[in-house]
Amino acid sequence: MTTEADVRNLVRRVVDEAINATTKATDAIAVGSDHGGYRLKTVLVDHLREKGLAVKDCGCGSPEAVDYPDFAHAVARLVSDGTCPWGVIVDGAGIGSAMVANKVPGVRAALCYDLSTARNSREHNHANVLTLGAGLLGDNLACQIVDEWLATPWGPDRHARRVEMITAIERSYLRTRNDE
């Protein structure tokens, strides 16, 4: 008889295999938070390291009040410059960090709050930064969202044209600013 624990272990193994298939040993995930996301960030960093993934912790280093744009920018910059293929940012709601990260060229940050939005952001939108709201998610769900997000491959086919449209819009504004 298959128990609930057997099913959970099987699901965990499948997710771990999918994450390993989409990551290389040299890939590091940039992770950062503000004070509101600090505790959940530490949970996620431990979770990712337990899976054998390299983590670049961009701060913050305590629950003392800080400004989320500094840490969201640090993570987004590492993704934008190619140092890390992915980033995860945690603040109170995940909204502000998504806004900051999406200002950095080459970043497609998505606020995800369940497994479905995690899958969709990767498969349809080729998201490379995940933002989470520590005030909205429990530890277990946040870990599941990160696992699902990392395990979901980009499904280019019909979505590639739209992602290219996003990139073209970004490039048009970069050219305009550089021309001024």
N, CA, C and O of each residue as an XYZ file, in Angstrom:
720
protein
N       0.828     -1.171      0.000
C       0.000      0.000      0.000
C       0.885      1.251      0.000
O       1.820      1.358      0.794
N       0.589      2.177     -0.880
C       1.346      3.419     -0.977
C       0.833      4.411      0.064
O      -0.360      4.705      0.133
N       1.764      4.920      0.873
C       1.382      5.868      1.912
C       1.564      7.300      1.409
O       2.176      7.541      0.369
N       1.025      8.226      2.165
C       1.189      9.645      1.841
C       2.671     10.026      1.875
O       3.128     10.827      1.059
N       3.418      9.450      2.818
C       4.864      9.720      2.912
C       5.586      9.210      1.665
O       6.511      9.855      1.172
N       5.158      8.042      1.152
C       5.756      7.505     -0.076
C       5.535      8.458     -1.248
O       6.442      8.699     -2.045
N       4.337      8.989     -1.341
C       4.009      9.928     -2.421
C       4.841     11.196     -2.281
O       5.401     11.678     -3.265
N       4.931     11.742     -1.069
C       5.738     12.948     -0.837
C       7.194     12.709     -1.218
O       7.814     13.561     -1.854
N       7.746     11.558     -0.836
C       9.135     11.244     -1.167
C       9.333     11.114     -2.669
O      10.344     11.570     -3.203
N       8.386     10.502     -3.348
C       8.467     10.377     -4.797
C       8.426     11.749     -5.460
O       9.219     12.036     -6.356
N       7.509     12.585     -5.021
C       7.403     13.940     -5.575
C       8.701     14.699     -5.334
O       9.217     15.358     -6.237
N       9.229     14.608     -4.117
C      10.489     15.280     -3.790
C      11.615     14.810     -4.708
O      12.401     15.623     -5.193
N      11.694     13.497     -4.948
C      12.746     12.938     -5.807
C      12.597     13.435     -7.241
O      13.586     13.790     -7.882
N      11.365     13.462     -7.745
C      11.112     13.930     -9.110
C      11.497     15.398     -9.251
O      12.133     15.783    -10.232
N      11.116     16.218     -8.277
C      11.460     17.648     -8.319
C      12.973     17.823     -8.258
O      13.534     18.610     -9.020
N      13.636     17.102     -7.365
C      15.096     17.206     -7.269
C      15.770     16.822     -8.582
O      16.719     17.480     -9.009
N      15.289     15.773     -9.217
C      15.862     15.363    -10.504
C      15.626     16.432    -11.573
O      16.510     16.701    -12.387
N      14.451     17.036    -11.571
C      14.162     18.093    -12.548
C      15.041     19.305    -12.308
O      15.544     19.898    -13.263
N      15.239     19.688    -11.051
C      16.122     20.816    -10.743
C      17.539     20.497    -11.199
O      18.193     21.330    -11.827
N      18.008     19.311    -10.892
C      19.362     18.927    -11.288
C      19.525     18.891    -12.798
O      20.608     19.173    -13.310
N      18.465     18.550    -13.518
C      18.536     18.508    -14.983
C      18.615     19.911    -15.575
O      19.160     20.085    -16.665
N      18.080     20.913    -14.879
C      18.075     22.269    -15.417
C      19.206     23.125    -14.856
O      19.399     24.254    -15.305
N      19.959     22.608    -13.878
C      21.066     23.367    -13.315
C      22.366     22.601    -13.514
O      22.382     21.371    -13.569
N      23.441     23.346    -13.619
C      24.771     22.761    -13.679
C      25.420     22.947    -12.314
O      25.032     23.831    -11.551
N      26.391     22.126    -12.017
C      27.049     22.214    -10.716
C      27.650     23.599    -10.491
O      27.766     24.040     -9.347
N      28.026     24.279    -11.551
C      28.656     25.592    -11.419
C      27.633     26.719    -11.323
O      27.999     27.852    -11.012
N      26.371     26.433    -11.580
C      25.339     27.464    -11.491
C      25.130     27.869    -10.041
O      25.009     27.028     -9.150
N      25.091     29.163     -9.830
C      24.781     29.673     -8.497
C      23.494     30.466     -8.580
O      23.236     31.144     -9.575
N      22.706     30.384     -7.560
C      21.463     31.125     -7.482
C      21.697     32.318     -6.558
O      22.083     32.149     -5.401
N      21.461     33.517     -7.072
C      21.575     34.721     -6.250
C      20.314     34.826     -5.397
O      19.201     34.717     -5.911
N      20.488     35.036     -4.109
C      19.355     35.125     -3.192
C      19.546     36.362     -2.313
O      20.642     36.619     -1.813
N      18.476     37.114     -2.136
C      18.553     38.293     -1.284
C      17.210     38.603     -0.668
O      16.177     38.082     -1.088
N      17.241     39.464      0.338
C      15.999     39.858      1.008
C      16.201     41.184      1.720
O      17.322     41.647      1.926
N      15.081     41.773      2.084
C      15.116     42.873      3.034
C      14.855     42.284      4.418
O      14.795     41.065      4.577
N      14.704     43.139      5.400
C      14.479     42.663      6.765
C      13.190     41.857      6.893
O      13.133     40.907      7.674
N      12.156     42.222      6.139
C      10.891     41.501      6.204
C      10.973     40.098      5.636
O      10.173     39.232      5.991
N      11.935     39.871      4.756
C      12.106     38.559      4.153
C      13.298     37.791      4.689
O      13.572     36.674      4.253
N      14.009     38.392      5.638
C      15.252     37.790      6.126
C      15.075     36.350      6.619
O      15.812     35.458      6.199
N      14.115     36.123      7.494
C      13.947     34.778      8.059
C      13.638     33.754      6.976
O      14.231     32.676      6.956
N      12.705     34.086      6.062
C      12.368     33.155      4.989
C      13.558     32.960      4.052
O      13.781     31.858      3.552
N      14.318     34.022      3.815
C      15.514     33.880      2.963
C      16.471     32.861      3.549
O      17.027     32.049      2.809
N      16.683     32.879      4.875
C      17.597     31.913      5.486
C      17.069     30.488      5.312
O      17.847     29.557      5.098
N      15.760     30.321      5.403
C      15.150     29.005      5.171
C      15.418     28.557      3.735
O      15.796     27.410      3.501
N      15.223     29.455      2.783
C      15.415     29.116      1.369
C      16.880     28.835      1.046
O      17.180     27.908      0.294
N      17.787     29.620      1.601
C      19.219     29.384      1.374
C      19.595     27.995      1.872
O      20.273     27.248      1.167
N      19.164     27.644      3.077
C      19.446     26.303      3.612
C      18.831     25.231      2.722
O      19.471     24.221      2.431
N      17.608     25.446      2.294
C      16.892     24.496      1.433
C      17.664     24.268      0.124
O      17.857     23.126     -0.292
N      18.096     25.336     -0.509
C      18.821     25.221     -1.776
C      20.169     24.538     -1.586
O      20.570     23.706     -2.399
N      20.852     24.885     -0.532
C      22.162     24.260     -0.260
C      22.011     22.778      0.058
O      22.857     21.971     -0.324
N      20.932     22.417      0.758
C      20.676     21.000      1.050
C      20.470     20.213     -0.240
O      20.747     19.014     -0.287
N      19.993     20.872     -1.273
C      19.805     20.231     -2.572
C      21.109     20.201     -3.369
O      21.142     19.687     -4.488
N      22.175     20.747     -2.800
C      23.471     20.733     -3.456
C      23.687     21.902     -4.403
O      24.621     21.881     -5.204
N      22.844     22.915     -4.324
C      22.977     24.063     -5.219
C      23.842     25.148     -4.576
O      23.798     25.361     -3.365
N      24.619     25.820     -5.404
C      25.431     26.940     -4.924
C      24.541     28.166     -4.780
O      23.664     28.412     -5.607
N      24.776     28.925     -3.727
C      23.968     30.114     -3.447
C      24.899     31.304     -3.238
O      25.869     31.217     -2.486
N      24.599     32.407     -3.904
C      25.268     33.675     -3.627
C      24.290     34.500     -2.800
O      23.291     35.003     -3.314
N      24.592     34.632     -1.519
C      23.710     35.359     -0.610
C      24.038     36.846     -0.706
O      25.126     37.277     -0.324
N      23.101     37.613     -1.213
C      23.281     39.053     -1.423
C      22.780     39.877     -0.246
O      22.667     41.098     -0.357
N      22.480     39.239      0.875
C      21.989     39.959      2.045
C      20.489     40.045      2.010
O      19.853     39.551      1.079
N      19.941     40.643      2.975
C      20.521     41.301      4.135
C      20.955     40.245      5.153
O      20.647     39.061      5.016
N      21.671     40.702      6.168
C      22.232     39.755      7.113
C      21.567     39.702      8.475
O      22.067     39.043      9.387
N      20.437     40.395      8.623
C      19.750     40.371      9.913
C      18.329     40.908      9.725
O      17.996     41.429      8.661
N      17.507     40.781     10.742
C      16.144     41.325     10.637
C      16.055     42.831     10.930
O      14.952     43.365     11.054
N      17.192     43.516     11.042
C      17.170     44.973     11.247
C      16.723     45.660      9.963
O      17.057     45.218      8.863
N      15.968     46.742     10.110
C      15.367     47.436      8.970
C      16.412     47.889      7.948
O      17.422     48.502      8.291
N      16.133     47.566      6.686
C      16.951     47.966      5.533
C      16.008     48.331      4.394
O      14.796     48.149      4.503
N      16.562     48.840      3.314
C      15.769     49.214      2.152
C      15.815     48.098      1.108
O      16.886     47.742      0.616
N      14.644     47.549      0.774
C      14.579     46.417     -0.153
C      15.191     46.714     -1.523
O      15.745     45.795     -2.126
N      15.126     47.957     -2.060
C      15.704     48.161     -3.398
C      17.193     47.809     -3.484
O      17.657     47.342     -4.524
N      17.940     48.028     -2.405
C      19.371     47.711     -2.436
C      19.602     46.220     -2.667
O      20.476     45.844     -3.449
N      18.839     45.383     -2.006
C      19.059     43.943     -2.074
C      18.440     43.335     -3.338
O      18.999     42.410     -3.928
N      17.298     43.858     -3.738
C      16.698     43.408     -4.998
C      17.615     43.755     -6.167
O      17.782     42.959     -7.090
N      18.201     44.935     -6.123
C      19.123     45.347     -7.181
C      20.365     44.466     -7.209
O      20.841     44.103     -8.285
N      20.891     44.122     -6.046
C      22.081     43.266     -5.973
C      21.829     41.914     -6.636
O      22.665     41.429     -7.397
N      20.685     41.312     -6.349
C      20.347     40.021     -6.959
C      20.152     40.184     -8.464
O      20.701     39.412     -9.250
N      19.376     41.180     -8.863
C      19.081     41.387    -10.289
C      20.350     41.663    -11.093
O      20.487     41.202    -12.226
N      21.264     42.407    -10.506
C      22.520     42.713    -11.202
C      23.318     41.440    -11.479
O      23.897     41.303    -12.557
N      23.358     40.512    -10.529
C      24.088     39.251    -10.739
C      23.446     38.403    -11.832
O      24.144     37.691    -12.554
N      22.132     38.472    -11.957
C      21.452     37.746    -13.033
C      21.692     38.465    -14.364
O      21.981     37.825    -15.375
N      21.574     39.769    -14.358
C      21.741     40.556    -15.583
C      23.131     40.404    -16.183
O      23.274     40.301    -17.401
N      24.156     40.390    -15.333
C      25.523     40.312    -15.871
C      25.982     38.882    -16.138
O      27.109     38.663    -16.582
N      25.105     37.901    -15.865
C      25.422     36.510    -16.181
C      26.166     35.762    -15.092
O      26.491     34.587    -15.264
N      26.445     36.420    -13.971
C      27.121     35.737    -12.870
C      26.271     34.573    -12.370
O      26.790     33.498    -12.071
N      24.976     34.795    -12.281
C      24.030     33.768    -11.836
C      22.907     33.661    -12.868
O      22.405     34.684    -13.334
N      22.506     32.447    -13.230
C      21.399     32.324    -14.184
C      20.038     32.650    -13.575
O      19.102     32.985    -14.300
N      19.918     32.555    -12.232
C      18.640     32.797    -11.568
C      18.845     33.581    -10.292
O      19.929     33.598     -9.709
N      17.758     34.239     -9.871
C      17.771     34.937     -8.603
C      16.453     34.752     -7.884
O      15.408     34.551     -8.504
N      16.520     34.822     -6.567
C      15.332     34.762     -5.722
C      15.430     35.919     -4.730
O      16.446     36.088     -4.056
N      14.367     36.708     -4.651
C      14.339     37.856     -3.746
C      13.101     37.740     -2.864
O      12.010     37.432     -3.343
N      13.286     37.990     -1.579
C      12.177     37.897     -0.629
C      12.046     39.228      0.111
O      13.004     39.725      0.703
N      10.853     39.785      0.065
C      10.530     40.930      0.921
C       9.163     40.660      1.537
O       8.664     39.538      1.458
N       8.561     41.649      2.137
C       7.294     41.420      2.828
C       6.199     40.905      1.925
O       5.509     39.946      2.274
N       6.022     41.529      0.755
C       4.964     41.134     -0.180
C       5.507     40.618     -1.511
O       4.772     39.971     -2.258
N       6.773     40.887     -1.825
C       7.361     40.464     -3.099
C       7.148     41.450     -4.227
O       7.755     41.316     -5.289
N       6.303     42.430     -4.016
C       5.938     43.363     -5.083
C       7.060     44.359     -5.367
O       7.480     44.517     -6.513
N       7.541     45.026     -4.321
C       8.583     46.034     -4.504
C       9.839     45.452     -5.122
O      10.444     46.066     -6.000
N      10.234     44.270     -4.670
C      11.440     43.639     -5.219
C      11.269     43.292     -6.691
O      12.215     43.408     -7.471
N      10.070     42.868     -7.074
C       9.815     42.586     -8.499
C       9.946     43.861     -9.313
O      10.516     43.848    -10.404
N       9.417     44.970     -8.785
C       9.510     46.243     -9.506
C      10.964     46.666     -9.689
O      11.360     47.078    -10.779
N      11.753     46.566     -8.630
C      13.165     46.939     -8.708
C      13.897     46.041     -9.709
O      14.580     46.532    -10.607
N      13.751     44.745     -9.549
C      14.483     43.802    -10.404
C      14.145     44.000    -11.874
O      15.019     43.880    -12.733
N      12.893     44.301    -12.169
C      12.492     44.485    -13.565
C      13.013     45.768    -14.184
O      12.844     45.977    -15.385
N      13.638     46.625    -13.407
C      14.294     47.817    -13.954
C      15.681     47.488    -14.510
O      16.251     48.279    -15.260
N      16.219     46.339    -14.150
C      17.568     45.957    -14.557
C      17.487     45.241    -15.909
O      16.768     44.250    -16.045
N      18.219     45.736    -16.902
C      18.163     45.119    -18.238
C      18.458     43.619    -18.194
O      19.384     43.164    -17.523
N      17.646     42.876    -18.928
C      17.834     41.432    -19.033
C      17.136     40.627    -17.959
O      17.127     39.397    -18.009
N      16.560     41.299    -16.999
C      15.871     40.590    -15.919
C      14.384     40.529    -16.227
O      13.767     41.513    -16.635
N      13.827     39.334    -16.018
C      12.387     39.118    -16.107
C      11.966     38.534    -14.762
O      11.949     37.318    -14.572
N      11.629     39.423    -13.838
C      11.268     39.013    -12.475
C       9.770     38.765    -12.383
O       8.964     39.498    -12.957
N       9.418     37.723    -11.653
C       8.013     37.369    -11.476
C       7.721     37.137    -10.003
O       8.422     36.385     -9.326
N       6.684     37.788     -9.523
C       6.176     37.534     -8.179
C       5.295     36.294     -8.262
O       4.298     36.282     -8.984
N       5.660     35.265     -7.530
C       4.872     34.030     -7.544
C       4.371     33.734     -6.135
O       5.068     33.950     -5.143
N       3.151     33.236     -6.080
C       2.531     32.980     -4.783
C       1.923     31.587     -4.709
O       1.299     31.233     -3.708
N       2.102     30.791     -5.767
C       1.665     29.398     -5.736
C       2.431     28.633     -6.819
O       3.208     29.219     -7.573
N       2.206     27.324     -6.888
C       2.950     26.494     -7.838
C       2.590     26.817     -9.286
O       3.437     26.737    -10.175
N       1.361     27.173     -9.510
C       0.914     27.485    -10.865
C       1.593     28.739    -11.412
O       2.035     28.754    -12.561
N       1.678     29.791    -10.592
C       2.348     31.008    -11.072
C       3.846     30.769    -11.239
O       4.471     31.365    -12.116
N       4.423     29.913    -10.418
C       5.844     29.580    -10.568
C       6.087     28.894    -11.909
O       7.000     29.267    -12.646
N       5.270     27.892    -12.223
C       5.418     27.188    -13.511
C       5.201     28.142    -14.674
O       5.996     28.175    -15.614
N       4.131     28.915    -14.611
C       3.784     29.819    -15.708
C       4.884     30.844    -15.949
O       5.226     31.118    -17.099
N       5.436     31.406    -14.899
C       6.453     32.445    -15.068
C       7.695     31.911    -15.771
O       8.346     32.641    -16.518
N       8.024     30.658    -15.541
C       9.206     30.061    -16.183
C       8.873     29.592    -17.597
O       9.569     29.928    -18.555
N       7.808     28.820    -17.713
C       7.466     28.211    -18.996
C       7.042     29.244    -20.032
O       7.480     29.185    -21.181
N       6.198     30.183    -19.639
C       5.635     31.143    -20.587
C       6.443     32.421    -20.701
O       6.552     32.992    -21.786
N       7.018     32.883    -19.579
C       7.640     34.206    -19.564
C       9.156     34.174    -19.430
O       9.799     35.224    -19.410
N       9.724     32.992    -19.338
C      11.184     32.831    -19.239
C      11.747     33.661    -18.083
O      12.804     34.280    -18.211
N      11.029     33.666    -16.951
C      11.471     34.423    -15.781
C      12.827     33.918    -15.309
O      13.083     32.715    -15.271
N      13.687     34.862    -14.950
C      14.997     34.490    -14.416
C      15.200     34.984    -12.984
O      16.225     34.701    -12.363
N      14.226     35.719    -12.468
C      14.230     36.130    -11.062
C      12.838     35.850    -10.493
O      11.818     36.176    -11.100
N      12.830     35.250     -9.331
C      11.608     34.929     -8.603
C      11.528     35.833     -7.389
O      12.490     35.940     -6.630
N      10.384     36.486     -7.198
C      10.200     37.247     -5.962
C       9.081     36.618     -5.154
O       8.096     36.116     -5.695
N       9.265     36.662     -3.846
C       8.328     36.043     -2.922
C       7.990     37.009     -1.794
O       8.818     37.828     -1.394
N       6.774     36.905     -1.290
C       6.341     37.710     -0.160
C       6.355     36.897      1.115
O       5.534     35.997      1.293
N       7.285     37.210      2.004
C       7.421     36.455      3.251
C       6.186     36.586      4.129
O       5.885     35.681      4.908
N       5.472     37.688      4.017
C       4.278     37.868      4.814
C       3.074     37.122      4.289
O       2.030     37.074      4.939
N       3.221     36.533      3.099
C       2.104     35.859      2.446
C       2.273     34.350      2.341
O       1.308     33.637      2.064
N       3.490     33.855      2.560
C       3.789     32.442      2.328
C       4.400     31.796      3.563
O       5.192     32.411      4.277
N       4.023     30.561      3.798
C       4.699     29.770      4.820
C       5.982     29.187      4.255
O       6.188     29.180      3.041
N       6.835     28.703      5.126
C       8.129     28.161      4.714
C       7.987     27.012      3.716
O       8.670     26.986      2.692
N       7.098     26.065      4.016
C       6.961     24.896      3.143
C       6.496     25.279      1.751
O       7.042     24.796      0.759
N       5.493     26.142      1.664
C       5.011     26.563      0.350
C       6.091     27.337     -0.388
O       6.264     27.146     -1.592
N       6.815     28.199      0.296
C       7.886     28.956     -0.357
C       8.944     28.012     -0.932
O       9.406     28.216     -2.055
N       9.325     26.999     -0.185
C      10.301     26.020     -0.689
C       9.747     25.274     -1.899
O      10.469     25.034     -2.867
N       8.476     24.908     -1.844
C       7.848     24.224     -2.976
C       7.811     25.128     -4.204
O       8.053     24.667     -5.319
N       7.513     26.399     -4.012
C       7.476     27.341     -5.139
C       8.861     27.460     -5.760
O       8.994     27.419     -6.983
N       9.890     27.607     -4.938
C      11.259     27.699     -5.463
C      11.614     26.428     -6.224
O      12.174     26.503     -7.318
N      11.299     25.266     -5.667
C      11.583     23.995     -6.343
C      10.866     23.918     -7.693
O      11.467     23.555     -8.704
N       9.592     24.257     -7.698
C       8.800     24.195     -8.924
C       9.353     25.175     -9.952
O       9.453     24.846    -11.134
N       9.706     26.359     -9.511
C      10.233     27.399    -10.398
C      11.529     26.944    -11.038
O      11.715     27.091    -12.246
N      12.428     26.389    -10.234
C      13.711     25.923    -10.776
C      13.553     24.695    -11.675
O      14.309     24.520    -12.631
N      12.578     23.854    -11.368
C      12.398     22.610    -12.124
C      11.671     22.818    -13.447
O      11.717     21.951    -14.318
N      11.006     23.949    -13.606
C      10.210     24.167    -14.815
C      11.077     24.754    -15.920
O      11.655     25.829    -15.756
N      11.168     24.053    -17.040
C      11.977     24.582    -18.148
C      11.219     25.641    -18.940
O       9.989     25.689    -18.927
N      11.957     26.461    -19.609
C      11.420     27.454    -20.547
C      10.820     26.687    -21.702
O      11.475     25.816    -22.275
N       9.589     26.995    -22.051
C       8.914     26.350    -23.166
C       8.820     27.317    -24.331
O       7.757     27.900    -24.548
N       9.894     27.510    -25.089
C       9.962     28.614    -26.036
C       8.852     28.644    -27.075
O       8.128     29.637    -27.146
N       8.689     27.649    -27.850
C       7.720     27.580    -28.937
C       6.867     28.832    -29.090
O       7.369     29.867    -29.529
N       5.613     28.760    -28.744
C       4.691     29.872    -28.979
C       4.944     31.057    -28.063
O       4.459     32.157    -28.329
N       5.697     30.851    -26.989
C       5.942     31.927    -26.033
C       7.160     32.770    -26.405
O       7.301     33.900    -25.937
N       8.030     32.230    -27.236
C       9.279     32.930    -27.578
C       9.013     34.290    -28.210
O       9.715     35.257    -27.915
N       8.030     34.371    -29.057
C       7.725     35.636    -29.734
C       7.346     36.706    -28.717
O       7.761     37.857    -28.843
N       6.574     36.339    -27.731
C       6.147     37.319    -26.729
C       7.298     37.748    -25.830
O       7.411     38.922    -25.478
N       8.153     36.800    -25.460
C       9.313     37.156    -24.642
C      10.241     38.056    -25.454
O      10.826     38.990    -24.907
N      10.379     37.791    -26.730
C      11.186     38.666    -27.584
C      10.560     40.059    -27.664
O      11.281     41.054    -27.742
N       9.252     40.139    -27.646
C       8.582     41.451    -27.630
C       8.932     42.216    -26.350
O       9.171     43.423    -26.392
N       8.960     41.519    -25.226
C       9.349     42.150    -23.961
C      10.774     42.682    -24.071
O      11.057     43.814    -23.680
N      11.655     41.863    -24.601
C      13.058     42.255    -24.746
C      13.201     43.439    -25.699
O      14.009     44.335    -25.454
N      12.434     43.451    -26.770
C      12.493     44.561    -27.732
C      12.035     45.870    -27.085
O      12.631     46.921    -27.324
N      10.994     45.813    -26.279
C      10.541     47.007    -25.567
C      11.656     47.506    -24.648
O      11.949     48.701    -24.609
N      12.263     46.597    -23.922
C      13.363     46.963    -23.023
C      14.501     47.619    -23.808
O      15.018     48.663    -23.410
N      14.887     46.996    -24.928
C      15.976     47.552    -25.746
C      15.636     48.933    -26.275
O      16.509     49.799    -26.336
N      14.385     49.156    -26.658
C      14.014     50.457    -27.211
C      14.184     51.563    -26.172
O      14.581     52.675    -26.521
N      13.899     51.285    -24.933
C      14.087     52.285    -23.887
C      15.555     52.465    -23.535
O      15.985     53.567    -23.192
N      16.317     51.395    -23.618
C      17.757     51.518    -23.354
C      18.409     52.388    -24.426
O      19.259     53.224    -24.118
N      18.010     52.191    -25.686
C      18.568     53.015    -26.782
C      18.170     54.471    -26.586
O      19.003     55.363    -26.741
N      16.932     54.721    -26.253
C      16.454     56.089    -26.074
C      17.253     56.789    -24.976
O      17.678     57.931    -25.150
N      17.453     56.124    -23.873
C      18.200     56.735    -22.760
C      19.659     56.943    -23.123
O      20.247     57.963    -22.762
N      20.256     55.985    -23.837
C      21.660     56.107    -24.208
C      21.880     57.178    -25.272
O      22.970     57.741    -25.370
N      20.856     57.461    -26.066
C      20.966     58.470    -27.112
C      20.854     59.878    -26.548
O      21.274     60.835    -27.199
N      20.294     60.025    -25.347
C      20.072     61.369    -24.782
C      21.352     61.982    -24.271
O      21.340     63.105    -23.766
